[in-house]
Amino acid sequence: MLAANPTMPIRSAIDVHRYDPWFMFAAVALMVVGLVMVGSTSVSASATLDTSPFYFLIRQIAYLVIGCIIGFVTLRFPMKWWYEQSWILLSIAFIVLVLVLIPGIGKTVNGSTRWIGLGIMNVQSSEISKVCLVLYVAAYLVRRQNEIRTSIWGFIKPLIVFCLMAILLLMEPDFGALVVTLCALMGMIFLSGVRMLHFLALVGTTLFCIGAIAISQPYRMQRLTAFTQPFEDKYGAGYQLTQALIAFGRGEWTGVGLGNSIQKLAFLPEAHTDFVFAIVAEEFGIIGSLVVLALFGLLIWRGFVIARNAEIKRLFFDAYVAYGLVLLMAAQVLINLGVNTGLLPTKGLTLPFLSYGGSSVIMCCVTVGLCVVSPTNLAQ
């Protein structure tokens, strides 16, 4: 057992009063909504597999149980332990990203090799690597706090690590995970107190690199152009978006009712994964969609409050971890919703807690376990 440290208090999973109740409420509510929507949207997908209509729902429940157990175990470890294991966590991030590229280990779906097949489930390597990188960068920002704020080399070093990871992500390819991770990393660096001139230079360089990567492949350019006028190629590149927009239109104010969606019946591809929010809008309308958005807003807001409270108490590692993980989730939510509503090009990113997927829901539970304790209630 590690001894308590004034800057890194040991958490206790027994002391429920230490947890941020609104953060927990939002997370649990989104988990419940996610199970309901996976059960509703996966019926058609189950039929194509000639299996039980509840095939995906049963698996999602199993993933959620596993995620809650792992999240509880995560909660039992003191933050000092995560700080000391930062290099090991970074190594794990690179190992899973390399393993997925090895023939026979990595599993290819729809032209992308993003999953490691483990028999009973597929593990998405980027989901693990994102969280591990946030923990490593948080530890780095604590160790090199003065260097980050005074030297340009101080914040370039973690970017070199990210660039190596970005190469592996592009080899899968997983451009969406790259963008989400980059958003979280830049947010953490900004909040660490880096000089504004250095940060603006970083932003400019980043935008240039993302633009270059986006136009480097024909299929990415096709996505970039198709989303602006999806109905011009409604049976080709714009098919998913047009079907999603039809779902939004059918939902109107109150929706067509749970289970009554037409678009999920083989019209909208990936209805139970990337485009689950479009079905939420169709079945529950604008009102239901706003409730889901309110839950995400509450979760993200309370996450930032937890991070800010940790920073005030000078628990900088706790703060950077919370900032990074909340930014990671916020970026993924915004991009997924942007894709569903036609504000952003189509990109294969799940909606946290709501989309079907073992790796996604398990790592969401880990995120909750790492963030949920409110430092305002921790005795120093």
C-alpha positions as CSV (number, residue, x, y, z in Angstrom):
1,M,0.0,0.0,0.0
2,L,1.4,3.4,-1.0
3,A,1.6,6.0,1.7
4,A,-0.6,9.1,1.4
5,N,1.0,12.1,-0.1
6,P,-0.1,15.7,0.5
7,T,-0.2,16.4,-3.2
8,M,-1.6,13.1,-4.2
9,P,-4.3,11.9,-1.8
10,I,-5.3,8.2,-1.7
11,R,-8.8,7.7,-2.8
12,S,-11.2,5.4,-1.0
13,A,-14.0,3.7,-2.9
14,I,-15.9,3.4,0.4
15,D,-16.2,7.2,1.1
16,V,-19.1,7.9,-1.3
17,H,-19.5,11.5,0.0
18,R,-16.2,12.3,-1.7
19,Y,-17.6,11.7,-5.2
20,D,-19.1,14.4,-7.3
21,P,-22.8,13.5,-7.3
22,W,-23.7,15.3,-10.5
23,F,-20.8,13.8,-12.4
24,M,-21.9,10.4,-11.2
25,F,-25.5,11.1,-12.1
26,A,-24.7,12.2,-15.6
27,A,-22.4,9.2,-16.2
28,V,-25.0,6.6,-14.9
29,A,-27.9,8.3,-16.8
30,L,-25.9,8.2,-20.1
31,M,-25.1,4.5,-19.5
32,V,-28.8,3.7,-19.1
33,V,-29.7,5.7,-22.2
34,G,-26.9,3.9,-24.0
35,L,-28.3,0.5,-23.2
36,V,-31.8,1.6,-24.2
37,M,-30.6,2.9,-27.6
38,V,-28.3,-0.1,-28.3
39,G,-31.3,-2.4,-27.7
40,S,-33.5,-0.3,-30.0
41,T,-31.0,0.4,-32.8
42,S,-29.3,-3.0,-33.1
43,V,-32.4,-5.1,-34.1
44,S,-31.7,-4.8,-37.8
45,A,-28.0,-5.5,-37.3
46,S,-28.8,-8.6,-35.3
47,A,-31.1,-9.8,-38.1
48,T,-28.3,-9.6,-40.6
49,L,-26.3,-12.0,-38.4
50,D,-29.3,-14.4,-38.1
51,T,-29.2,-14.3,-34.4
52,S,-31.3,-13.1,-31.4
53,P,-32.7,-9.6,-31.7
54,F,-31.0,-8.8,-28.4
55,Y,-27.6,-10.1,-29.4
56,F,-25.9,-6.7,-29.4
57,L,-27.8,-5.6,-26.3
58,I,-26.7,-8.6,-24.3
59,R,-23.1,-8.0,-25.3
60,Q,-23.3,-4.3,-24.4
61,I,-24.6,-5.2,-21.0
62,A,-21.7,-7.5,-20.5
63,Y,-19.2,-4.8,-21.6
64,L,-20.8,-2.3,-19.3
65,V,-20.6,-4.7,-16.3
66,I,-16.9,-5.3,-17.2
67,G,-16.4,-1.6,-17.5
68,C,-18.0,-0.9,-14.2
69,I,-15.8,-3.5,-12.5
70,I,-12.6,-2.1,-14.1
71,G,-13.7,1.5,-13.3
72,F,-14.2,0.5,-9.6
73,V,-10.7,-1.1,-9.6
74,T,-9.3,2.1,-11.2
75,L,-10.9,4.1,-8.4
76,R,-9.2,2.1,-5.8
77,F,-5.7,3.1,-6.9
78,P,-4.3,6.3,-5.6
79,M,-3.3,9.0,-8.1
80,K,0.3,8.7,-7.0
81,W,0.3,5.1,-8.4
82,W,-0.9,6.3,-11.8
83,Y,1.7,9.1,-11.7
84,E,4.5,6.6,-11.0
85,Q,3.4,4.3,-13.8
86,S,3.3,7.0,-16.5
87,W,6.1,5.5,-18.5
88,I,4.6,2.0,-18.4
89,L,1.3,3.4,-19.5
90,L,2.9,5.1,-22.4
91,S,4.6,1.8,-23.4
92,I,1.2,0.1,-23.3
93,A,-0.2,2.8,-25.6
94,F,2.5,2.1,-28.2
95,I,2.4,-1.7,-27.7
96,V,-1.4,-1.9,-28.5
97,L,-0.9,0.4,-31.5
98,V,1.9,-1.7,-32.9
99,L,0.1,-5.0,-32.2
100,V,-3.0,-4.0,-34.2
101,L,-0.8,-3.6,-37.3
102,I,0.6,-7.1,-37.1
103,P,-1.0,-9.5,-39.6
104,G,-3.0,-12.2,-37.8
105,I,-3.4,-10.0,-34.7
106,G,-5.1,-6.9,-36.1
107,K,-8.6,-7.3,-37.4
108,T,-9.7,-5.3,-40.5
109,V,-13.2,-4.0,-40.8
110,N,-14.4,-1.7,-43.6
111,G,-10.8,-1.1,-44.8
112,S,-9.5,-0.1,-41.4
113,T,-7.3,-2.2,-39.1
114,R,-8.2,-0.8,-35.7
115,W,-9.1,-3.9,-33.6
116,I,-7.2,-6.6,-31.9
117,G,-9.2,-9.8,-32.0
118,L,-9.5,-11.6,-28.6
119,G,-12.1,-14.2,-29.6
120,I,-15.0,-13.1,-27.5
121,M,-14.5,-9.4,-28.2
122,N,-12.4,-7.0,-30.3
123,V,-10.3,-4.4,-28.5
124,Q,-9.9,-1.1,-30.3
125,S,-6.3,-0.1,-29.7
126,S,-6.9,3.7,-30.1
127,E,-9.4,3.7,-27.1
128,I,-6.7,2.4,-24.8
129,S,-3.9,4.5,-26.2
130,K,-5.8,7.8,-25.9
131,V,-6.3,7.3,-22.1
132,C,-2.7,6.1,-21.6
133,L,-1.3,9.1,-23.4
134,V,-3.4,11.6,-21.3
135,L,-2.0,10.0,-18.1
136,Y,1.5,10.2,-19.4
137,V,1.2,13.8,-20.6
138,A,-0.3,14.7,-17.2
139,A,2.7,13.3,-15.4
140,Y,5.0,15.0,-17.8
141,L,3.4,18.4,-17.2
142,V,3.8,18.0,-13.4
143,R,7.5,16.9,-13.7
144,R,8.4,19.6,-16.2
145,Q,6.1,22.4,-15.1
146,N,8.7,25.2,-15.1
147,E,10.2,24.0,-18.4
148,I,6.8,24.0,-20.1
149,R,6.2,27.6,-19.1
150,T,9.6,29.0,-20.0
151,S,11.0,27.0,-22.8
152,I,9.7,26.1,-26.3
153,W,11.5,22.8,-26.0
154,G,9.4,22.0,-22.9
155,F,6.2,21.6,-24.8
156,I,7.7,20.2,-28.0
157,K,8.9,17.0,-26.3
158,P,5.4,15.6,-25.6
159,L,4.4,16.6,-29.1
160,I,7.2,14.4,-30.4
161,V,5.7,11.5,-28.5
162,F,2.3,12.3,-30.0
163,C,3.7,12.4,-33.5
164,L,5.1,8.9,-33.2
165,M,1.7,7.8,-32.0
166,A,0.0,9.7,-34.8
167,I,2.1,7.8,-37.4
168,L,0.8,4.5,-36.0
169,L,-2.8,5.8,-35.9
170,L,-2.6,6.9,-39.6
171,M,-1.3,3.4,-40.5
172,E,-4.5,1.8,-39.3
173,P,-5.9,4.4,-40.4
174,D,-7.8,6.1,-37.6
175,F,-7.9,9.8,-38.4
176,G,-10.7,10.5,-36.0
177,A,-8.8,9.1,-32.9
178,L,-5.8,11.2,-34.0
179,V,-7.8,14.5,-34.1
180,V,-9.6,13.7,-30.7
181,T,-6.3,12.9,-29.0
182,L,-4.6,16.0,-30.4
183,C,-7.5,18.2,-29.1
184,A,-7.1,16.8,-25.6
185,L,-3.3,17.1,-25.7
186,M,-3.3,20.8,-26.9
187,G,-5.9,21.6,-24.3
188,M,-3.7,20.1,-21.5
189,I,-0.7,22.0,-22.7
190,F,-2.6,25.3,-22.9
191,L,-4.0,24.8,-19.4
192,S,-0.5,24.1,-18.0
193,G,0.4,27.7,-18.5
194,V,2.5,27.6,-21.7
195,R,3.4,31.0,-23.3
196,M,0.7,32.2,-25.7
197,L,3.1,32.9,-28.5
198,H,4.4,29.3,-28.3
199,F,0.9,28.0,-28.2
200,L,-0.3,30.0,-31.2
201,A,2.6,28.7,-33.2
202,L,1.6,25.2,-32.2
203,V,-2.0,25.8,-33.2
204,G,-0.9,27.1,-36.6
205,T,1.4,24.2,-37.3
206,T,-1.2,21.7,-36.1
207,L,-3.9,23.1,-38.4
208,F,-1.5,23.0,-41.4
209,C,-0.6,19.4,-40.6
210,I,-4.2,18.3,-40.2
211,G,-5.1,20.0,-43.5
212,A,-2.2,18.3,-45.3
213,I,-3.2,14.9,-43.9
214,A,-6.9,15.5,-44.8
215,I,-6.1,16.1,-48.5
216,S,-3.4,13.5,-48.8
217,Q,-5.9,10.6,-49.4
218,P,-8.7,10.7,-52.0
219,Y,-11.3,9.1,-49.7
220,R,-10.7,11.9,-47.1
221,M,-11.2,14.6,-49.7
222,Q,-14.4,12.9,-50.9
223,R,-15.7,13.0,-47.3
224,L,-14.7,16.6,-47.0
225,T,-16.6,17.6,-50.1
226,A,-19.6,15.2,-49.8
227,F,-20.9,16.5,-46.4
228,T,-21.4,20.0,-47.8
229,Q,-24.0,18.8,-50.4
230,P,-24.9,15.3,-49.3
231,F,-28.1,15.1,-51.4
232,E,-26.2,15.6,-54.6
233,D,-24.8,12.1,-54.2
234,K,-27.4,10.6,-51.9
235,Y,-26.8,7.1,-53.0
236,G,-23.0,7.4,-52.9
237,A,-20.6,9.4,-50.7
238,G,-23.5,11.3,-49.1
239,Y,-25.7,8.3,-48.3
240,Q,-25.0,8.0,-44.6
241,L,-25.5,11.7,-43.9
242,T,-28.7,11.9,-46.0
243,Q,-30.2,9.0,-44.1
244,A,-29.2,10.6,-40.8
245,L,-30.8,13.9,-41.7
246,I,-34.0,12.0,-42.7
247,A,-34.0,10.5,-39.2
248,F,-33.7,14.0,-37.7
249,G,-36.5,15.2,-39.8
250,R,-38.8,12.4,-38.9
251,G,-38.3,12.9,-35.2
252,E,-39.7,16.5,-35.1
253,W,-40.5,17.6,-31.5
254,T,-41.3,14.5,-29.6
255,G,-40.1,11.7,-31.9
256,V,-41.9,8.6,-33.4
257,G,-41.5,6.6,-30.1
258,L,-39.0,4.1,-28.8
259,G,-38.5,1.2,-31.2
260,N,-40.5,2.9,-34.0
261,S,-37.5,4.2,-36.0
262,I,-37.6,3.4,-39.7
263,Q,-34.1,4.6,-40.5
264,K,-32.5,1.9,-38.3
265,L,-34.1,-0.8,-40.4
266,A,-31.1,-1.1,-42.8
267,F,-31.5,2.4,-44.2
268,L,-28.9,4.1,-41.9
269,P,-25.6,2.2,-41.7
270,E,-23.9,2.0,-38.3
271,A,-27.1,3.0,-36.6
272,H,-26.1,1.3,-33.4
273,T,-22.5,2.7,-33.4
274,D,-21.5,6.0,-35.1
275,F,-25.0,7.3,-35.9
276,V,-26.9,6.3,-32.8
277,F,-27.7,10.0,-32.0
278,A,-29.6,10.3,-35.3
279,I,-31.9,7.5,-34.1
280,V,-32.2,9.2,-30.7
281,A,-33.5,12.2,-32.6
282,E,-35.9,10.1,-34.7
283,E,-37.4,8.2,-31.7
284,F,-37.4,10.9,-29.1
285,G,-37.4,14.1,-31.2
286,I,-35.8,17.5,-30.3
287,I,-36.9,17.2,-26.7
288,G,-35.1,13.8,-26.2
289,S,-32.1,15.0,-28.1
290,L,-31.8,18.0,-25.8
291,V,-32.0,15.8,-22.8
292,V,-29.1,13.7,-24.0
293,L,-27.1,16.9,-24.8
294,A,-27.9,18.2,-21.3
295,L,-26.5,15.1,-19.8
296,F,-23.3,15.3,-21.8
297,G,-23.1,19.0,-20.9
298,L,-23.5,18.2,-17.2
299,L,-20.9,15.5,-17.3
300,I,-18.3,17.7,-19.1
301,W,-19.1,20.7,-16.8
302,R,-18.7,18.7,-13.6
303,G,-15.5,17.2,-15.0
304,F,-14.0,20.6,-15.4
305,V,-15.2,21.6,-12.0
306,I,-13.4,18.5,-10.5
307,A,-10.3,19.4,-12.4
308,R,-10.4,23.1,-11.3
309,N,-10.9,22.1,-7.7
310,A,-7.9,19.8,-7.9
311,E,-5.8,22.7,-9.4
312,I,-6.9,25.0,-6.6
313,K,-5.7,22.5,-4.0
314,R,-2.4,22.2,-6.0
315,L,-3.1,18.6,-6.9
316,F,-1.7,19.2,-10.4
317,F,-1.5,15.6,-11.6
318,D,-5.2,15.1,-10.6
319,A,-6.1,18.3,-12.4
320,Y,-4.3,17.5,-15.6
321,V,-5.7,14.0,-15.8
322,A,-9.2,15.3,-15.3
323,Y,-8.7,18.1,-17.8
324,G,-7.3,15.7,-20.4
325,L,-9.9,13.0,-20.1
326,V,-12.8,15.5,-20.1
327,L,-11.4,17.2,-23.1
328,L,-11.0,13.9,-24.8
329,M,-14.6,13.0,-24.2
330,A,-15.8,16.5,-25.1
331,A,-14.0,16.5,-28.4
332,Q,-15.4,13.0,-29.3
333,V,-18.9,14.1,-28.4
334,L,-18.7,17.3,-30.5
335,I,-17.2,15.5,-33.5
336,N,-19.8,12.7,-33.4
337,L,-22.7,15.1,-33.1
338,G,-21.2,17.3,-35.8
339,V,-21.0,14.2,-38.1
340,N,-24.6,13.1,-37.3
341,T,-26.0,16.6,-38.0
342,G,-23.9,17.3,-41.1
343,L,-21.7,20.0,-39.6
344,L,-18.6,17.9,-40.0
345,P,-17.4,15.3,-42.5
346,T,-18.3,11.7,-41.8
347,K,-15.8,10.2,-39.4
348,G,-15.8,6.8,-37.6
349,L,-16.1,8.0,-34.0
350,T,-18.4,6.5,-31.4
351,L,-20.6,8.6,-29.1
352,P,-19.3,8.0,-25.5
353,F,-21.6,5.8,-23.4
354,L,-24.3,5.6,-26.1
355,S,-22.7,3.8,-29.0
356,Y,-22.3,0.0,-29.1
357,G,-18.7,-1.1,-28.6
358,G,-16.8,-2.9,-25.8
359,S,-13.6,-0.9,-25.9
360,S,-15.5,2.4,-26.0
361,V,-17.8,1.7,-23.0
362,I,-15.0,0.1,-20.9
363,M,-12.7,3.1,-21.4
364,C,-15.6,5.5,-20.6
365,C,-16.0,3.7,-17.3
366,V,-12.2,4.0,-16.7
367,T,-12.5,7.7,-17.4
368,V,-15.3,8.0,-14.8
369,G,-13.1,6.1,-12.3
370,L,-10.2,8.5,-12.8
371,C,-12.2,11.7,-12.6
372,V,-15.2,11.1,-10.3
373,V,-13.5,12.0,-7.0
374,S,-14.0,15.7,-6.1
375,P,-10.9,17.2,-4.5
376,T,-13.1,19.6,-2.5
377,N,-14.0,16.7,-0.3
378,L,-10.6,15.3,0.2
379,A,-8.7,16.0,3.4
380,Q,-5.2,17.0,2.8
